[in-house]
Amino acid sequence: MNIAVDFKNVDIIFGKDVPKTLAMVDAGATRAQILAKTGAVLGAAGANLTVHEGEISVLMGLSGSGKSTLLRAVNGLNKVSRGAVLVKDGDRMVDIASCDATTLRHMRQTQVAMVFQQFALLPWRTVRENVGLGLELAGVPHAELTERVDRQLKLVGLDTWAEKHVHELSGGMQQRVGLARAFATDAPILLMDEPFSALDPLIRTKLQDELLQLQKSIKKTIIFVSHDLEEALKIGNRITIMEGGRIVQSGSPEEIVLQPADDYVRDFIANVNPLSVLTAWNVMRDMRDLEQAGDDWIWLDRRKTTKFKLDAAGKVEAAECDGRQAAWVTCGECEKHVDEDSSPVYWARPGTSLKTVILAMHKSGTAPVALFDDEDRFVGAIGIRDVLQAILRRKD
């Protein structure tokens, strides 16, 4: 995967006597200690993070953790005291921390766009004029500006509102105007600083869904700041948790939930419902770890209720459940196939949600669920104990 943004040992200090403050950072001083000793505020310390093209990377943490500080270093709104922030520009990587003013202006106009929490719309301008503001300031010709604005308004479902003033729109619609304005620049990297936090929960959820749907077509690199873990788990391909200006843990949503790095992260995820993020792949037992049940047969569960006979290619030749022939059709997802002479079998793909797996178990009386890859080869199984361990975040 190509790298879009690369933070390398980034320190950001707000205040005077930066060299002295950096020396304290190197000695492991906390933000409170630095503030008491120097009066400077530690925005970020030793931040290393790689963001790949096309992914949604979420920065999160409590208020003051440094997430917005780090985000604003990508477009130079916050000055980097030490380190590098490399941002992709065609075939080269530009260090925002050390580039000249002309290069920084170019990066802001063509490579990096931003969506703010408070919309930042101009009330005396129409929706169309707000969306086209950045293009107007960049001197884009009128015909091209109109075409790009119309395209983005249609993309976010506001084409019929183009001539309205922003005060005539709801909060959710105003935030869509902000999205359209950022999209209109055609910048491949989009910075979103808690864009939905000022909205009520129902509108926020709707815009999260719309962003995910839009991402399927626009495929932008998005760095998204949030203090809401449920939001981060929902939209993020990668989540980075910060505390006191430092990155505590960075990983996939599944890694954050299943393998918290320390007590801070553990407290963060304490109230998260694992069903909102985990998939069958995260909780399954690999077929190589399953117990053999005779020649070419394998038990799917520890209670030995269900077994498969596999051929040389790893596909099912026969299946038995509770001593009876099991109905088996290798299509669909967690489907139930029943006739008078056979027991039902449920199966899933690795990406099937854990919630769907649990529903299948409930219908079958807690029988195991089999997992197959896209070529219908058996790859593993999930038993009730595997589900409980995942929900309780415990291991054998």
C-alpha positions as CSV (number, residue, x, y, z in Angstrom):
1,M,0.0,0.0,0.0
2,N,1.2,3.5,-0.8
3,I,1.8,6.0,2.0
4,A,-0.2,9.2,2.0
5,V,0.9,10.7,5.3
6,D,3.8,9.7,7.5
7,F,4.4,11.2,10.9
8,K,8.1,10.7,11.9
9,N,9.0,11.4,15.6
10,V,6.8,14.5,15.7
11,D,7.1,16.9,18.6
12,I,4.8,19.9,18.9
13,I,5.5,22.5,21.6
14,F,3.3,25.6,22.3
15,G,5.3,28.2,24.2
16,K,8.8,29.6,24.6
17,D,12.1,27.9,25.2
18,V,11.4,25.0,22.9
19,P,15.0,23.5,23.2
20,K,14.6,23.2,27.0
21,T,11.1,21.7,26.6
22,L,12.3,19.2,24.0
23,A,15.1,18.1,26.4
24,M,12.4,17.4,29.0
25,V,10.4,15.4,26.5
26,D,13.5,13.3,25.8
27,A,13.8,12.7,29.5
28,G,10.3,11.4,29.6
29,A,8.6,14.3,31.4
30,T,4.9,14.4,31.4
31,R,2.8,17.3,30.1
32,A,2.0,18.5,33.6
33,Q,5.7,18.5,34.5
34,I,6.6,20.4,31.4
35,L,3.9,23.0,32.0
36,A,5.0,23.5,35.6
37,K,8.7,23.8,34.8
38,T,8.6,25.8,31.5
39,G,5.1,27.1,31.1
40,A,5.0,25.4,27.7
41,V,2.3,23.1,26.6
42,L,3.2,19.7,25.1
43,G,1.0,19.2,22.1
44,A,2.6,16.1,20.7
45,A,5.6,14.0,21.6
46,G,7.5,11.4,19.6
47,A,4.5,10.7,17.4
48,N,5.0,8.1,14.8
49,L,2.1,7.1,12.5
50,T,1.8,6.0,8.9
51,V,-1.5,6.6,7.0
52,H,-2.0,4.7,3.8
53,E,-3.8,5.9,0.7
54,G,-7.5,5.3,0.7
55,E,-7.9,4.5,4.4
56,I,-9.8,6.2,7.2
57,S,-7.4,6.7,10.1
58,V,-9.0,7.9,13.3
59,L,-7.1,9.9,15.9
60,M,-8.9,9.7,19.3
61,G,-8.5,10.4,23.0
62,L,-9.8,12.5,25.7
63,S,-10.0,16.3,25.4
64,G,-6.4,17.7,25.4
65,S,-4.9,14.4,24.3
66,G,-3.2,15.9,21.3
67,K,-5.4,14.4,18.5
68,S,-6.4,17.7,16.9
69,T,-2.9,19.1,17.4
70,L,-1.4,16.2,15.4
71,L,-4.1,16.5,12.7
72,R,-3.4,20.2,12.1
73,A,0.3,19.5,11.6
74,V,-0.7,17.8,8.3
75,N,-1.6,21.1,6.6
76,G,0.8,23.3,8.6
77,L,-1.8,24.9,10.9
78,N,0.3,23.7,13.8
79,K,4.0,24.2,13.6
80,V,6.2,21.1,14.2
81,S,8.9,21.7,16.7
82,R,10.9,18.6,15.8
83,G,10.4,15.7,13.4
84,A,8.8,15.4,10.0
85,V,5.3,15.2,8.6
86,L,5.6,13.7,5.1
87,V,2.6,14.2,2.8
88,K,2.3,12.7,-0.7
89,D,2.3,15.0,-3.6
90,G,2.3,13.0,-6.8
91,D,5.5,11.0,-7.0
92,R,7.2,12.8,-4.1
93,M,6.7,13.2,-0.4
94,V,6.7,16.8,1.0
95,D,7.8,17.5,4.5
96,I,5.2,20.0,5.8
97,A,7.4,20.7,8.8
98,S,10.2,22.2,6.7
99,C,8.8,23.2,3.3
100,D,8.7,26.8,2.2
101,A,5.6,29.0,2.1
102,T,5.0,28.5,-1.7
103,T,5.1,24.7,-1.3
104,L,2.9,24.8,1.7
105,R,0.3,26.9,-0.2
106,H,0.4,24.4,-3.0
107,M,-0.2,21.5,-0.6
108,R,-3.1,23.2,1.0
109,Q,-4.7,24.1,-2.4
110,T,-4.2,20.7,-4.1
111,Q,-3.4,17.9,-1.7
112,V,-5.0,18.5,1.7
113,A,-8.5,19.7,2.4
114,M,-10.2,20.1,5.8
115,V,-13.6,19.8,7.3
116,F,-14.2,21.7,10.6
117,Q,-16.4,20.9,13.6
118,Q,-18.3,24.1,13.4
119,F,-18.9,24.0,9.6
120,A,-17.0,27.3,9.1
121,L,-19.6,28.5,6.5
122,L,-20.2,32.0,5.4
123,P,-23.8,33.0,6.1
124,W,-24.1,35.7,3.5
125,R,-23.2,33.2,0.7
126,T,-25.4,30.6,-0.9
127,V,-24.7,26.9,-0.6
128,R,-23.2,26.9,-4.1
129,E,-20.9,29.9,-3.3
130,N,-19.8,28.3,0.0
131,V,-18.8,25.0,-1.8
132,G,-16.9,26.9,-4.4
133,L,-15.1,29.2,-2.1
134,G,-11.8,27.4,-2.1
135,L,-11.8,27.0,-5.9
136,E,-12.6,30.7,-6.2
137,L,-9.7,31.7,-4.0
138,A,-7.4,29.4,-6.0
139,G,-8.4,31.2,-9.2
140,V,-10.1,28.3,-10.9
141,P,-11.9,29.4,-14.1
142,H,-15.7,30.0,-13.7
143,A,-16.8,27.2,-16.0
144,E,-14.6,24.6,-14.3
145,L,-15.6,25.9,-10.8
146,T,-19.3,25.5,-11.7
147,E,-18.9,22.0,-13.0
148,R,-16.9,20.8,-10.0
149,V,-19.3,22.5,-7.5
150,D,-22.3,21.0,-9.2
151,R,-20.7,17.5,-9.1
152,Q,-20.0,17.7,-5.4
153,L,-23.4,19.1,-4.5
154,K,-25.0,16.1,-6.3
155,L,-22.6,13.7,-4.5
156,V,-23.8,14.9,-1.1
157,G,-27.4,15.2,-2.1
158,L,-27.6,19.0,-2.0
159,D,-28.0,19.9,-5.6
160,T,-31.6,21.1,-5.1
161,W,-30.4,23.4,-2.3
162,A,-27.6,25.1,-4.3
163,E,-29.2,28.6,-4.3
164,K,-30.3,28.5,-0.6
165,H,-28.4,30.4,2.1
166,V,-26.8,28.2,4.7
167,H,-29.0,29.5,7.5
168,E,-31.9,27.9,5.7
169,L,-30.3,24.4,6.2
170,S,-30.4,22.0,9.1
171,G,-27.2,21.3,11.0
172,G,-26.7,18.0,9.2
173,M,-27.1,19.7,5.8
174,Q,-24.7,22.4,6.8
175,Q,-22.1,19.8,7.5
176,R,-22.7,18.3,4.1
177,V,-21.9,21.7,2.6
178,G,-18.6,21.6,4.5
179,L,-18.0,18.1,3.1
180,A,-18.8,19.2,-0.5
181,R,-16.5,22.2,-0.1
182,A,-13.6,19.9,0.8
183,F,-14.5,17.4,-1.9
184,A,-14.6,20.2,-4.5
185,T,-10.9,20.8,-4.2
186,D,-10.2,17.3,-5.5
187,A,-7.6,17.0,-2.8
188,P,-6.7,13.3,-2.2
189,I,-6.2,13.8,1.6
190,L,-9.1,14.9,3.8
191,L,-8.7,16.1,7.4
192,M,-11.8,15.9,9.5
193,D,-11.7,17.5,13.0
194,E,-14.6,16.1,15.0
195,P,-16.9,17.0,12.1
196,F,-20.1,15.4,13.5
197,S,-19.7,16.1,17.3
198,A,-21.8,19.2,17.3
199,L,-24.8,17.3,15.8
200,D,-27.5,15.4,17.6
201,P,-27.0,11.6,17.8
202,L,-29.4,10.6,15.0
203,I,-28.0,13.1,12.5
204,R,-24.4,12.1,13.5
205,T,-25.2,8.4,12.9
206,K,-26.7,9.3,9.5
207,L,-23.7,11.3,8.4
208,Q,-21.3,8.6,9.5
209,D,-23.2,6.2,7.3
210,E,-23.2,8.7,4.4
211,L,-19.4,9.2,4.8
212,L,-18.8,5.5,4.6
213,Q,-21.0,5.3,1.5
214,L,-19.2,8.2,-0.1
215,Q,-15.8,6.7,0.7
216,K,-16.7,3.7,-1.5
217,S,-16.7,6.1,-4.5
218,I,-14.3,8.9,-3.6
219,K,-11.7,6.7,-2.0
220,K,-9.9,9.6,-0.3
221,T,-7.3,9.3,2.4
222,I,-9.1,10.5,5.5
223,I,-7.6,11.4,8.9
224,F,-10.5,11.8,11.3
225,V,-10.4,13.2,14.8
226,S,-13.0,11.9,17.3
227,H,-13.5,11.5,21.0
228,D,-16.3,8.9,20.4
229,L,-14.9,5.3,20.4
230,E,-18.1,3.9,18.9
231,E,-17.7,6.3,16.0
232,A,-14.1,5.4,15.6
233,L,-14.8,1.7,15.5
234,K,-17.6,2.2,13.0
235,I,-15.7,4.3,10.4
236,G,-12.0,3.7,11.0
237,N,-9.7,1.3,9.2
238,R,-7.1,2.2,11.8
239,I,-7.5,3.8,15.2
240,T,-4.8,5.7,17.1
241,I,-5.4,6.5,20.7
242,M,-3.5,9.4,22.3
243,E,-2.9,10.5,25.9
244,G,-1.0,13.6,27.1
245,G,0.3,14.3,23.6
246,R,1.7,10.7,23.1
247,I,0.4,7.8,21.0
248,V,-0.6,5.0,23.3
249,Q,-1.7,2.5,20.8
250,S,-2.4,2.3,17.1
251,G,-4.0,-0.6,15.3
252,S,-7.1,-2.0,13.6
253,P,-10.4,-1.7,15.4
254,E,-10.2,-5.4,16.2
255,E,-6.8,-5.0,17.7
256,I,-7.8,-2.1,19.9
257,V,-10.8,-4.1,21.3
258,L,-9.1,-7.5,21.6
259,Q,-5.6,-6.4,22.6
260,P,-5.6,-3.1,24.5
261,A,-2.0,-1.9,25.1
262,D,-2.5,-0.7,28.7
263,D,-5.0,0.3,31.4
264,Y,-5.7,3.6,29.6
265,V,-6.9,1.9,26.5
266,R,-8.6,-0.8,28.5
267,D,-10.6,1.8,30.3
268,F,-11.4,3.5,27.0
269,I,-12.9,0.3,25.5
270,A,-14.6,-0.9,28.8
271,N,-18.1,0.0,27.6
272,V,-17.7,-0.9,24.0
273,N,-20.0,-3.6,22.7
274,P,-17.6,-6.1,20.9
275,L,-20.4,-7.1,18.6
276,S,-20.1,-3.7,16.9
277,V,-16.6,-4.4,15.6
278,L,-15.7,-8.1,15.8
279,T,-16.0,-10.5,12.9
280,A,-16.0,-14.3,12.6
281,W,-12.3,-14.1,11.7
282,N,-11.4,-12.4,15.0
283,V,-12.9,-15.2,17.1
284,M,-12.6,-18.4,15.1
285,R,-10.3,-21.4,15.9
286,D,-8.1,-22.2,12.9
287,M,-8.8,-25.7,11.4
288,R,-5.3,-26.7,12.2
289,D,-6.1,-26.3,15.9
290,L,-9.3,-28.5,15.7
291,E,-9.3,-32.1,17.0
292,Q,-9.2,-34.9,14.5
293,A,-12.2,-37.3,14.4
294,G,-10.8,-40.2,12.4
295,D,-9.5,-40.5,8.9
296,D,-10.2,-37.2,7.0
297,W,-12.7,-36.1,9.7
298,I,-12.4,-33.1,12.0
299,W,-14.4,-32.0,15.0
300,L,-15.7,-28.4,14.8
301,D,-16.4,-28.0,18.5
302,R,-15.0,-29.1,21.8
303,R,-18.2,-30.8,22.7
304,K,-17.8,-33.0,19.6
305,T,-21.3,-32.5,18.3
306,T,-20.4,-31.6,14.7
307,K,-17.8,-33.0,12.3
308,F,-16.7,-32.6,8.7
309,K,-15.0,-34.9,6.3
310,L,-12.6,-32.9,4.1
311,D,-11.2,-33.7,0.7
312,A,-7.6,-32.9,-0.4
313,A,-8.6,-29.4,-1.4
314,G,-10.0,-28.6,2.0
315,K,-13.7,-28.7,0.9
316,V,-16.4,-30.6,2.7
317,E,-17.3,-34.1,1.4
318,A,-19.7,-34.9,4.3
319,A,-21.0,-33.4,7.5
320,E,-22.6,-34.8,10.6
321,C,-24.3,-33.1,13.5
322,D,-25.4,-34.9,16.6
323,G,-24.8,-38.2,14.9
324,R,-27.1,-37.4,11.9
325,Q,-26.2,-36.4,8.4
326,A,-26.0,-32.6,8.2
327,A,-27.7,-30.6,5.5
328,W,-25.0,-28.8,3.6
329,V,-25.1,-26.1,0.9
330,T,-22.0,-24.0,0.3
331,C,-23.7,-20.8,-0.6
332,G,-25.1,-17.8,1.2
333,E,-24.0,-16.6,4.6
334,C,-25.1,-18.3,7.8
335,E,-28.1,-19.9,6.0
336,K,-30.1,-22.7,7.5
337,H,-30.8,-25.8,5.4
338,V,-33.2,-28.3,6.9
339,D,-35.0,-31.4,5.8
340,E,-36.6,-34.3,7.6
341,D,-33.6,-36.6,7.6
342,S,-30.8,-34.1,8.4
343,S,-29.6,-31.6,10.9
344,P,-29.1,-27.9,10.0
345,V,-25.7,-26.5,9.3
346,Y,-24.7,-22.8,9.6
347,W,-21.7,-21.3,8.0
348,A,-20.0,-17.9,7.5
349,R,-17.3,-16.1,5.7
350,P,-14.4,-14.7,7.8
351,G,-15.8,-11.1,7.4
352,T,-19.2,-12.1,8.7
353,S,-20.1,-10.0,11.8
354,L,-20.0,-11.8,15.1
355,K,-23.5,-10.6,15.7
356,T,-24.7,-12.7,12.7
357,V,-22.7,-15.7,14.0
358,I,-24.4,-15.5,17.4
359,L,-27.8,-15.4,15.7
360,A,-27.0,-18.5,13.8
361,M,-25.9,-20.3,17.0
362,H,-29.1,-19.2,18.7
363,K,-31.2,-20.7,15.9
364,S,-29.2,-24.0,15.9
365,G,-29.1,-24.4,19.7
366,T,-25.5,-23.2,20.1
367,A,-24.0,-25.6,17.5
368,P,-20.7,-24.5,16.1
369,V,-20.5,-22.3,13.0
370,A,-18.1,-23.2,10.2
371,L,-16.0,-20.7,8.3
372,F,-15.2,-20.9,4.6
373,D,-13.0,-18.8,2.4
374,D,-14.1,-17.3,-1.0
375,E,-13.2,-20.6,-2.7
376,D,-15.4,-22.6,-0.3
377,R,-12.5,-24.1,1.5
378,F,-13.0,-24.9,5.2
379,V,-10.7,-22.6,7.3
380,G,-12.0,-22.8,10.9
381,A,-14.9,-22.9,13.3
382,I,-16.5,-20.9,16.0
383,G,-18.0,-22.5,19.2
384,I,-19.9,-20.9,21.9
385,R,-16.8,-20.7,24.1
386,D,-15.0,-18.8,21.4
387,V,-17.8,-16.2,21.3
388,L,-17.9,-15.8,25.1
389,Q,-14.1,-15.4,25.3
390,A,-14.3,-12.6,22.7
391,I,-17.2,-10.8,24.4
392,L,-15.5,-11.1,27.8
393,R,-12.1,-10.3,26.2
394,R,-10.5,-13.3,27.8
395,K,-8.2,-16.0,26.4
396,D,-7.8,-19.7,27.2
